[in-house]
């Protein structure tokens, strides 16, 4: 039932989603001291202006990155500070200074940044306003705005203005697209973008009035990088930027890059917009991956250029595709076997090695100072082909046979391009996922596109193969092109209790069939209610208690649910903050006879796929009994089961643990097993899940409820990762920007930890609730960054990131990565 169709669109418009395409950007490389400069002939408005730009960040290792400003006897500057916050230094000599509290460390996609300035405003809070992706950021770490009617000393005067540097310092690293400056107006974000299907997308600004010193830099002409396209001809001087720095990586067709957030513990230096990595070859610590994972189906192509001759037979290049979970282990060396988790191109003693099969090859790579390696990966048939400087060495990628088998394609394994080396040598990789066939100016452009007409590759792309760019990504379970959003099926709402009975909680956006709710500041139960059991029936995952009846979740309404008057259950106590999570399914459910036990199932489905279900059943005490889960063609990857009749532990099946193991949802216990008692050591199928004879899942005559979740591309990811114990923590790909994130360490006793973007709308996300506990919400800071393509641990705490610790997670999407804004 899962529709993985790749939808192409002209001009990189993502199948028609974007009304105004921005398919190119200007790449600033910090090491080149790249910048643009311009000196206005006259001063503009002294009080009021607007700056807008789309920004994709590069390396974060030295993050005092200047975006825009002007330098005279003092300076004004908008930049990312050393803590990755946005800072606006206003008149540096007189200490006006604004620093917003959120951190911005997403390198996977573009942010839209807008600085709205009007010093004539009576309210100090209205004089300098920052918007990110259309939403105003109000949390401030430092709040010292200028006085009313302040006249600018630098910006919009005849001082020299800079983009990408603060004159000779603070050079920006990353990409900028469609930069606009409006002289004389304080415009809101709707002049530059709009919300569509929950995504902030660009609008054409050609109709705006730019004012005397206004300008627009679209970077559409590599021969005229600094040209102002507003009509004012306020052209900028180019400094250390060349034609190859105008790249096919834009807001509306975002290309993969290397990911400095996804790497081992060793030192890797990233540059050229995260397309270049330089490092000493240390197998166990210097592996690094990309911002994209490979979709579970389709055919994909990319290139990478090696520089730095191998000087002895023990030095080697490693690259290819790797299971994302292998990367987080921090040691790719133990996976070079035919049963390993990745397929790799590997040179050793001037021979080539692919998936444990030596293939004789020339000494060309070892003796040349550079070589371009190309990969063509067929995920439909499970094959990989490699070329070196355009010559394929293991077959022709136009056929579905030959090549080298990809380990376990089309399963729960998720693969990504990766880069590494071994043996103590050093060198660099420069990747081209289709945005730059010159490899940062080191080669002559190739001019080859993929099968959909996207990208620029050095060598011809095999027929039907595609670049790793957002326009090529599958729509997955969420058809954004049809105005479908993850919030149509899952949503989190916040409210403050008022102690009134039968109070309607609205804003969910649909009638839920499954609701969980917890008071945030109180010691209280973690409540679960569903439409199959009916309103007023509740279970609490912090206890073993049987089902109770009370006015907690009283009914499931058209735009949310109704709650009771508090009465000790803490979902509506006067003045208390409460959070509720809602899933859409089909109400009270229908009978299902797929299993040996008849169940009642309420199924949640998008336009493309069944992905969540609530199933009630009565146990028969027989080992090997089966229960229909109702997902019809989709296999559940996580199942939570609780006895309704008796005080018993909650049991959790998770596909990454396997059917011989279980976790308690109501305790901190480590994983239990192996045993046939829980899931009969039998993985679920597309119609049923199996249960053993233990009374926690199958007591004779006992009633149970099961909550089932399936992997659904762009909507739901059930996965695992291994912690590294560092504040530069493990990065976990989800394929979407998470809205809900549930994490549990499996090998040690630790609580389940639940994050969401309603309680933490900005990074760092630190507000954690524990489904197995009655304790109040914890606000330990920092915990993790929630990003456009996954999440990254920012603390070494054992709950989410113990060194070597094994973790499982359930992530539900806020935005599909195909269209996601950086966060």
N, C-alpha and C positions, 0 to 999 in steps of 0.2 A: 504493500500500500504506500510505501515511502517513495515520494516523487523526488528523485535526485537530478532532475533535468537541469542542464546548464542553459540559461537564457541569455542570449547575446543581444546587444543593442548597439546602434550606431553611435559613434563618437564616445564610446565608453560610458554610455548613459545607463548601464545596468538594466538593460531590457526596458527602457523607457521610464524608469523611476525618477530620474533627475530631469527637471524641466530646463535647467541651465547647466551644461557640462563645464567642469574645470578639470581637464585631463592632463595638465602639465603643471610643473612647479619649478622653482629655482632652488638648486641644492647649494647650501652654504657648508663648506668644509672648514672647520675651525683651524686646522693646521695650515691652511692656505692664507689665513688672515683676510678672508673674503668679506667684502662689504659693498654697499652702494652709498653714494654720497651726492648731496645736492644743496646748493646755497640759494635760497629764494632771493629774488631781486628786490622785494619789498616785504614788509611785515604784513601779516594777515590779521584776522580777528584776535584781539588780545585776551579774550575771555573764553571763547567757545569754539570747540572743534571735536571731531570724532575720528578715531583710528580703528580700522578693521582689517583683519588678516586671517587667513587659514594657515595653520602651522602644524607641521609634523616633526617631532623632536628626533634628534640624532643621539649620539652618545651622551650619557648623563654623568660622565666621570669628572667633568669640570664645568658645572652648570651655571655659571654667571653669564648667561647668554643674553645679549642685547637684541631686542626686536626693533625698536624705533626710538629715536630721540634726537636732540640737538645739543651742540657743544659750543659754548662761547667762554666768557669768563667763569661761568658756572655751567652746569649741564642739567638737562631733563632727560630721563631715560626710563623706558619700559623694558623690563627684562625678567628672565627667570633667575632667581637669586641662588645662592649656594645651597639652599635647602629645597630647591625645585619649586618654590612658591613664586607667584607673580608679584613683582615689586615695581612701584612707580616712584622714582626719585624725582622730586619737584624742587627745582632751585637748590642744587646740592650744597650751596654755601649757607643756606638758611634753614636746612633740616626739615623741610616739608617732606613727608615720606609716608607712603602707603604700602603695606605688605599684607596680602590676603592669606588667610590661614591654610586653605587646601594645598596639597602638593600635586604636581602635574608631572607624572613619570611614565606616561603612556607613550610608547614608541611605535605602536602598531597601526595608528590611524591619525587623522587630522583633527585638531581642535579648531573651532572658530573662536577667535578672541576679539573682543570689542571694548575699547576704552572710550567712554562717553564723558566729555568734559564740559562743564558750564559753571564757571566760578561766580556767575551772577546770582546763583540760587541762594535763598536765605538759609535753607537747611544745609549744614555742613555735609550731611550724608549724601546729598544730591549733587555735590560739586564734582566729585570724581566717582564714576560708577564703572565697574568691571562686569562684563558679561562673558560667560563661556558657554558655547553651544546654545545661545539664545536665552540662557538663564542668568539672572543677576547673582553674583557672588557677594554675600553680605558679611561673611565671617572674616574678621580682620585680626591679624596678629599685631600689626602696628597701624594706628589710625591717627595720622597727623595731616589732615587735608589743608589746602591753602585757605586763606581768609576770603571772605566774600569780596567779589570784584577784583580778585587778584589778577594782575596782568603778567602774562607769561614772559620770562626773561630769555628763553631759548627757543622752545618749540613755537613754530609759526612766526618767527622773527627772521632777520637776515643772517642769523648764525647758521653754520653748516649743519645740515641734518644728515643722519645716518640710518641705514637699515642694515642690520647684521653685525654692528659693532658700536662701541662707544668711542669713536674716533680710532684710537690705536689699542684698544683693549676690549675685553668682554666679547670676543667674537662668537657669534651664534653658530650652532652646529645643527643642521637639519634642513627642512624644506619649508619654503613659504610660497603661498599661492594667492592670487587676487588680493593684493594689498591696496586698501583705499584710505585716503585722508580727505576729510570733509572740513573745509575752512568756513567757520561761521555758523555751523549748526551742530547741536547735540542730538544725534539721531539714535533711535532705539534699534535693537537687533533686527526688527522686521524690515528694515531698509536693506538688509544684507542677506537675510536668510529667512527660512520658514520651516515650520514643523510639518512633516509628512509621514504618516504611519509611525509617529513617535520618534522620527529621526530629524535632526536639524540639518537642512540641506541648503545649498547656496542659491541666491537669486542674482539675476543680472543687475548690476548697479549702473548701467549705462544711462538710465533716466534720472539719476540724482543730479542735483546742483552742487558742484564741487567747491565753488568759491575760488578766490584769487590764488591761493597757494594749495588748492586741492590737487590731488593726483590719484591715478589708478595704475598699478603695475601688475600686468597679467602674465608677463614672462612667456608670451606666445611666440616670440620671434627670437631665436637663438642668436641671430645676427644683430639684434638691437635689444639687448637684455633690459636696459634701463629706460626704455621708452614709456612715457606717460600716455595712456590710452583714454584719459578722461576728456580729452579735447583741449586741455590747458597747455600742452607741450612742456610741462614741468619735468623734463627728462633728467634722469639720474646718471651719474658717472659710475662706471663699472671698475671695481678694484679687485683684482685676483679672482675674477670669475670669467669663465670661457664658455664657448658655445655648448660643450658637452655637459655643462652644469644645468642646462635647461633639460629636464628629464620628463619622461612619460610616467610620472607618478603624481596623481592628482586627487582632489577631494572626491570626485565622482568615479574614478577608477584608481583605486589605491593598490599599489603593488607590494609584494612581499619584500622584506629586507632581512638581513641578519638581525638577531634579537639580542642586544646586550643584557637583557633581563633573563635570558635562557642560556646559561652557560655553566661550565664546571667552576671549580674553585680557583683555578689558575688565572694568571694575568693574560688577558686578551685585550688589545687596544683596537677600538673600533673607530672608523672614520668614514669619510665620503658618504654621509647620510646612512651609516650602518650597512653599507655595501662592501666595505673593506675591513678585514681583520688581520692584525699582525701579532704574532705570538711565537714563543719557543715551543717546539713540539714536545709536549709532555702528555702522553696518552691519557693518563688517569684524570687530568684536571683541566685540560684546555679545549675539550669538545664544546661546541656552541651550535645553536640551531637558528631557525628562522622564525619570523613573526607569523607565518602561515603553516598550518598542517595540511597534508594532502587530503582532499576529500576522499570519502570511502569508495567512490567510483570515478570514472573518467580517466583521461590520459593527459599527462602533465609533463612539461619540458622546462628546463632552466640550464644556465651555463655558469661556470665559475673559472676564474683565471688564477693560476698559481704563479707566484714569483719567488725566486730564491732556489738555486740549484741544490739538489740533494748531494751531499758531499761524501757519504759513505753508505755501505750496504745496509746498515742498521737503521738509517733514517727513512721515513716513509710518510706518504700522504694518505690521509683517510678522509673520505667524503662519500656522500650518498644519501640514503634515507635511514632514519632511525626511529624506533618506537619512542614516543615522547617520554615514556616512563623510564626507559634506559638512560636517557640524557640526565635525568634528575638523580640517578644513582651516583654520577660523578666518576664513572670508570667504564669507558667503552672497551677497554682492552679485554675484559673477560667475556666479551660477546662475539669475538671473531671465530665463530664456529658455524657449521651449517644449521644448527638449531638456534642460532642467535636471534636477537630481536631486530636486526637490521641488515640491509644489504649495503655493502660498501665497495667502493673503488679503492684499491689499496696497492701501493707500489712497494716492492721490497726486493733488493738485489736486482734492480732493473727489470723485474717481472711484475705482471699485474695479477691482482688477487681479487676475485669477486665471489663472495659467499662461500668461502672455503674451497674454492677450486682455482688453482694456479693456472694462469694462461700466459704463455710466453709472449713477450712484447719487446720492442726495441728499447734501447737505453735512452730514447729521445727525452723523456721527462727528466731523467736524472742528469742529463748533460745540458739541456736548454736552461736558459734563465727564466723562461716563462712557458706556460702551456695552458690552453683552454680546454676544460673538461666539460662535456655536455651530458645531461641525464634526460632520458625519456622513460617515464614510468607509466605503465599501463595497470591501473588499479582494478580494472574490470577483469582482466585475465591473470593478473599477478605476475607481471614480468618487468624487468628493468634492463635498459640498454645504455651503454656508455660510449661516447666518442671522445677522442683526443684530437684536438685541432681539426675537427670535422670528419675524422675517419672512425667509423664505428668498429669496435673490436670484438663484439660478441653477438653479431647478428644484425638484422635489419628491423628497425622498430615499426615498420609499416605492417608487420604481420603479428598475429596473436600467438605465435609459437616461437620457440627459441628464446634468447635472452636468459636472464637469471630470475628464478622464482623469488617473488617477494614473500617474506615470511608472513603467513596468516593474513592475506588480504581480505577485506570485507568482513572483518570481525570486530571485536571491541578494541583491537590494537589501533592506535592512531599514529601515523608516521609524519615525519617532518624532514626537510633537507637539513643536513648537518655538515660541519666542517671541523677538521682536526688534523693533527700530525703526530708523529712518534719518533723517538730516537735522539732527541736533543738538538736537532737542527732548528732552524728558524726560517720563517718565510711569511708570505701573506696570501690570503685568498681575497679576490674581488668577485663578488657575485653579480650576475645579471639575471634578474627574474623577468626581464623584458623592458625595464625602464631605461637602460643605457648600454648599448652594444659597444661603446668605446671603452668600457671598463674604466671610467673616470679619466678619459683622455689618453689611455695607454694603447688603444687600438683604433683602427679605422672603422667607422660605423658599418654594420653589416646590412641593415635595412630589411631584415627578414621578420615577418609578422607570424602570429600563430594562426590556427584554423579559423578563429573568429575575427581576424584582422587586427588584433591587439599586439602591442609590444614592438620592440626593436631588438632583434637577436643577431649575433655575429654570424651564426651558421643557420642553414635552412632548418625550419622546424618540421619534424615529420608530420605527415598528413593526419589530421584529426587530433593533434596534440595541442594543448592550451597552456598559456602562461598562468602563473600563480598571481592573479590580480582579482580585485573584487568583482569586476564585471563578469568574470568567468566562474565565480563561485556558484554552486547550486543554491536554489532557493530553499531547499531542505523542507522542514516541517512547517515553516512559516512562509506564506506567500505574500511577502511585503508588497509585491507589485499589485496585489489586489487589496491593498489597504488593511492587510492582516498584520497584527502585532502580537508579541508574546503576552501583552497585557489583556488580550482578548481571552486568555486561558488561565493565566495566573496573575495575581496582584497582591500587593501588601498594602495595608491601610493602617494608619495610626489614629488614635483618638484619646481623649481625656475623659475619664469616667465622670458621670453626673448622678449616679445612684438612682436613676429613674428606671422603672420596669418596662420591659418590652421596647427598649430604645432601638431605633433603626440605625445601623452603621452603614452608611452609603459610600459611594465613590469606588466601589470594587469594579464596576463596569459590566458585570454579568451576574447571573444567579449562580452562586457556588453550590457544589455538591460535597465539598470537603473543606473544612475550616479548622485551623489551629489558632489558638489565642493565648497570650500570656501577659500578665501585668509586668511592666518593666522595673519599677522600683521596689516591688513587694516580694516577700517570701510567699509564694503562691504556686498553685498547680499549673502545669503546662497542659492545656485542655485541647482535646480533639473531638470534633463532631462531624457527622456526615449525614447526607440525605437518605442513605440506605437504612440506617438505624433510626433516623428521624430526629426532629428537633427535640431539645431538652435531654437527649441521651448523650452522655459524655464519658470519655476515658481520659486519664491523665498519664502521660508518658514518664512522669517522675515517680510513679508508684506502680506496684503490681496490682492495685485494686481492680475489682470487677467493675463493670459498667454501672454508672450511677444515673439518676434522673434528677435534674435540677434546672433552674432557669439560668443557664450559662449561655449557650448558643440556643436560642429558643426556636428560630425559624430561619429558612433560607429564602431570601427575598430577591426581587428582580434586579436590584443594584447593590446587593450585599447581604446582610444578615441582621437579625435582631438579638439583643443581649438582655440579660436580666438586670436586677437592681443592685448587683454586687453581692450581698448576702453571703459573704465569706469566700466567694470564688474569684474575686479580684479581676474581673474583666470589665467592670463598670463602677468601681468604687469612686466616690467623689474625689476629684482632683488627681487621681492616679493616671499616669500615662500607660497606654495599652497598645500592643501590636497584634495584628491579625493577618494570617496568610490564607489566601483563598484559591482553590482550584475549581475549574469548571468541568463538570461532567454532565450526565443526562439524568440527574435527579434521583428518584428513589430506586431506579434500576429495573432490570428485567431478569427473568430466570435464564440460567445458562446451564446446559447439560453436557458441555464438552468434557468434563471430568467424571471420574467415578463417583464424586460427590456433587450433587446439584448445588449451584451457587446462585446468588442474586448479585448482579454486577451493574455498576454505574460507570460508564466509560467516557473519558474525556478525549476528544478528537479535534485536531485542527482540520483545515481543508485538505491536508495532505496525509495525515498519519494519526492513528490512535497512539496515545502516549502516557495516559494515566488512567487508573481505574480503582474503584472501591468495590471490594468483593466480600460478601458475607456468606458463611457456610456453617454447617453443623458437622463436627468431626465424627468419624466412625471408629477411631482407635486402631485402624489397620495400616500397617506400614506399607508404603507405596501407593497410598490413595492419591488421587489427583483432583485438582480444583480448577475449574474454568475461570480465567482471569478477565476474559472479555475483550482483550486487546486485539484479537482477530488479525493475525498476520504479523504482529509485532511482539517480540520476545521481551518480557520485563527484565530489567537489569537490577532492580532493587525492589524488595518486597518486605513490608513491615506487617507483622501479624500479632494480634492480641486476643486473648480469650475475653469474651464478654461476661461469662458466667462466674468465673473464679479468679482469685488473686494469684496471678501467674506472671512471669516475666514476659516482656515484649520480645519477639524474635525478629531478626533482620537477616534476610538473604541479600548478598551483594555479589554481582557477577565477577568482580575482580578477586573475590575470596574463593569463589567456587561453592558448589552445592554440598561439600562435606563440612562446611564451616558455618558458624552463625555468630552474630553479635547480639547483646542485649541492648535494646533501645532505652531501657529504664535504669541502666547502671553504667559505671565507668569501666566495667570489665573488659579485658582483652578478648580477642577472638577465641571461640571455643570450637573444638574439633581436632582431628577429623571424626565424624560420626555420621551414621545413617539416620540418626534419630530425628533430625530436624527436617531436612529436605530430601531424605532418602538417597543422598548422594546422586541426585538426578537433576540436571539443569532444567530450568523451565523451557517450554516450547512456545510456539506462537499461539497456542490455545490454552495450555494448562501449566500449573506449577505442581510439583510433587511434594508430599509431606510424609514424614515418618510417623511413628506411633507415640512420640512424646506428647504429654498433655499440654505443653505450651503451644502446640500447633494442631493437635489432633486427638483430643480426648473424646472418648465415645459419648455421643449425645450432647457435647458441649458446643456452644455457639462462639464463632470467631469472626473477626473483621480483618481484612487484609487491604493494605494500601500499596498499589503497584505502580512503578515508574519505569519507563522505557527510554533508552537513548533515542533522541529525536534531533537530527541535525538542525542547528540554529535555535533550538528551543530548550533541550534538556540533555545534560551530560552526566552520566554515572561513570566515575573513574577512580583512579588511584594515583598516588605519587609517593615519593620518598623524600623526607626532610633532610636539610643540611645543617640545621642548628645555627644559622647565621642571620644577622640582620639584613644581609644581602641574600635573602632567602630564595627558596626554590620557586621557579615560575611554572605555573600549571596552565596548559592550554585547555580551554573549554570550547572554542569555536564560536563563542558569543560573549557579549558583555553581560556578566552575571547580574541578576536582580536578587537572587536567593542562593545562599551557599551554606551547605551543611557538611561538616567535616568531623571525622572520628579517627583517632589513632587506633590501630588494630592490634599491635604487638604489645602494648602496655596499657595499664589502667589509666584512662583519661576520659574526661567528659566529651560528649557530643557538643560541638560548637556551631552556632547558627548566626550567620551574618546576613544582612540585607541592605539594599540601597535606599530604602525608605528611612531607616534609622540612621544610616550613614550615607547621605547623598554625595559626600566628597571624600577624597582620600586624605589621610589614611583611615581605613575602616577599622574601628576599634570596639564597637558596641556589640558585645556577644551575649547571646542567650543560650541556655543549656537545656535542651529538651528532656534530659534525664534527671534534672534537678529542679527544686523549687526555689533556688536562690535568685536574688535579683540580678538584673542585667549587669554585666561587667563592662567597664570602659577602659581597660588597660590599653595604653597607647605606646608604641604602635602595634598593630597586629598584621594587616595585609592591605595591599593595594588591589582594588577591583578595576580591571582594565578592559579595553575594547575586545581583547581576544582571550582573556583568562584572568588569573589572579596571581599575585606574587607575595609570598610571605615577607614581612618586614620586621619580624621578631624571631628570636630563637626559642620562644616558649614551647614547651613540650606538647601543648594542646594542638598546635598546628604545624610545628616545624622542629621536632627533635632530630638531632643529627643521626641519620640512618634509620629514623622512624618510618614505619609504613602507615599510610593514611588512605582512607577512602573518602569520597565526596559525592554529593549530589548538588548539581548546579542547574538553576533554571534561569532562562535568558531574560534580560531587559531589552537588548537589541541584538539582532543577528550580526555577526562580524562582517558579513557581506556589505552592510550599510552602516556599521556602527561609527559613532563619533568617539574620538579619544576621550578618556576620562581621567 
